[in-house]
């Protein structure tokens, strides 16, 4: 099955910010509660060690992804760890909530473009559940910008372009309905647009299916890397690992000594 770059509501400038935030809040809650990115811990450990700064610059953070739980695990071996949350559409309420629960988090309030990260943001760059939002030329820019700035980069996707992954996404509205009452920070509007006017479960369903169709395969990520200038100056680890009934696809790029 070839990659299909259909539109996601979350990417549209006209899409109401509060609805986008409700969607990213759901993804954050689900990934933390299910420990979705547990298989990513050894890869993140490699990235932190290779970077040497004890700082993670998370790009496309959405609502903070699964970083709250991951942070608690990473702190065991990296007590000085700092995580900076960034996004092109920052979910500031979610960022504040995350920071209030772990004081080693910081966040940027203005839009940060993963294709052109400001030089002032130094650290191990990560992306969780966000590379698929970018078309190939833009995805290549993200990787090229990391290479050009000599930054370590780790990319993680919690779905793939496969029939099982797409079928799993069909159950996402049920997950939204079952979890919304427990998502924090509490928003009365979230209840309205989940239960009374079910826009949130419907757009999460659409965006989830489209995310699977957009996801880069291991082969395609390797092709992106091969197309980079000075790609040979980096070590690249690109693979997929099991995560419960699903998978995590990942890319780790570290500068050669």
N, C-alpha and C positions, 0 to 999 in steps of 0.2 A: 504494500500500500504506500503510494507516494505521499509526501508531505503536502497538506492542503492548508493554505493560510487564509481561512475564513476570518470574519471580524469577530472580536469579542467585545461585549458591552463595556467591560472594564477599561478598554483601551480608548474609548471614544471620548473626545473632549466635551461633547454635549451631554454625556451621561451624568446625571446628578451625583455630586460628590458624596452625599450622604448614603446613597445606595451603593456606590462603589466601596465605601468604608464598611458598610454592613457585610458585603461580600468578603472583603479581606479580613474582617474580624472573624468571620466563620472559618476561613482557611487557617488563621492563626490558632483558633481554639482547637480545631480538629487535629492539626499537626502536633500541637503540644500534648493533647490528651492521649493520642494514639502512639506517641513517640515515633512518629512517621520517619524521622531522619536518624534514627538510632544507628543504622548501618553507615551513616556518614561520619560518625565520630572518629574512626581511625584516619579517614581522609583529611578531616579538619585538623587533626593533630599533626599530620604531616605538613599541612599548609602553614600552621602557626609556627612550627619549628623552622620551616624553610624561610619564612618571612622574618622571624626574629624580633618582631616589634611588640608582640602580645596585644596587637590591635587588629580587630576585624572591621572592615568597612563593608557593610552589607548593602548591596545595590538592589533596587526594586523590592524593598522590604515589605511593601503592602501593609499588613497589620502587625508585622514583626515575625511572621512565619512561625516556624517551630523553634525559634531561638531562645525562648524562655527556658524550655526544658533542656535544650542543647547547652545553653549557658551553664546551667547547674552542673552538668556533667563535665564540661570543659574546665570549669573552675577548679576541679579536683587536682588537675595537673598543671593548671595555669592560673594561680591565684591573682596575678596582676592583669588578667585579661580585661580588655575594654572592647565593647562592641558599639559601633556607630551605625545607627539606622538611617537609611536614605531612601528616597523614592522620587520618581518624576511627579507623582500625585501623592504627597505625604499624608498619611492618615495620622494626624497629630494627636487625636484622642487616644488612639491605640498605642502610639509611641510613648505618650505620657504614662499610660497604664503600665506598659512594659518597664519603663524607667522606675516607676514607683514600686515595682516588685523586685527589681534588681538594680542596685545603684551603680553597677559598672556599665550600664547602658547610657549612651548619649544619642542624640538624634539631630539631624539637620532639618530646619523648618522650611527651607526653600527647595525648589525642584532641583534634583540632581539627575543628569543624563548619564546613564551607564556607558554610553558610547564615547563620552568625553568627560571623564571624571576630573574635577579640579585637582591641580597638583598639590594643593594644601591637604587633601585627604590621603594620608599615608597609612598603609597597612595591608593586610591580607584581604583581598577583595572576594566577596562571596555573593552568589545569587541563588536563591531558593525559589523554585517554581516560577521563574520569570524569563528564562532565555527564550522559551517558545513564543513570547510576545513579539519577538523581533524577527523580521524577515532576514534571509541569509546575509545580505550586504550589511545590515545593521548588526547582526550577531557577530559578523567578522570584525566590524569596527570595535565592538566591545573587547574582543580578544586582542586585536591589534593595539588598542589603547593600553591594555595591561602590559603587553610586551614592550611597547615604546616607553612606558614609564617604569619598566623593570619591576612590576608588581606581581606578586603571587596571586593566582586567581583560582577559585573553586566554584564550580557550577553544579547545581543539583536539581533534578526534576523527579517528581514523585508520581509520574505517570509515563506511559509510552504510547506509541502509535500502533495499537494492537486491538483486536476485537475484545479480549477480556478487559482491557483498560477502559475502552469505550463503554462496554456494558456496565462496568462498575460505576461509571459516571451517571448512568441512568438512575441510580439509587440516591444521588446527591440531594434531591429535594426532600427525601425522607430524613436524611441526616440533618438538613437545615431545620426541619420542623421539630426534630427531637432534641436538638442542642440549643436552639435560640434562647430559651429561657435561662440558660446557664452561662451565656456569653457575657463577658465584662470588658469594658465598662457598660453598665446597663443603659439602654436607650429605649424609651417608650416607642419612638418611631420604628424601631426594629421590629417590635411586636406587630404594629399596624401593617407594615409592608412585608411581613412574613405570614401572618395568620389571617388578617382581614382582607388585605389586598396583596396576594402572594407574588409580588414582583421578585423578591429576593430568591425564593426557591427556583423560580423559573429562569432568572438570569444566571444563577449558579449552575443550573442544569445545562443551559446553552454554552456558557463559557467553559464548563468542565469538558463537555464533548469536544468542543473546538480546540481546547488545550491539548487533548490527546492527539487530534488530527494534526496539530501544529508542531508537536514535540520532535526535536531532532533525535535521530537514532545515533547509536554509537558510531556507525559508519559515517554518518553525515557530520558529526562533530569532528571526527578525524579529518574529513575533507576540509572543513573550515580551518582547522589548525594547519593543514598542509598548504593552504593558500596564503598564509600570513607571511609578511616580510620578517626575516630574522627568526622564523619559527624554530630553526635549529639551535638557537641560543637557549631554548627551554627544554626541560623534560616534561613530557605530556603523559598523563595517565587518564585513560578514557575507558569506561566500562559500565556495567550494570550489576547491581546486587539486589538480592531479595530483601523485601521489607514486609514482613507478615505475608498476606496473600498477594501483595503487589510487588513493585520494584522501585528502586531508585537508580536513575541514570546519572552519571557524574563525569565531570572533567576536572582535572587538577593540573595546573600549569605552574611549574617552579623553575626559576632561573638556574641554569647550570653554573657550577662553580668556576 
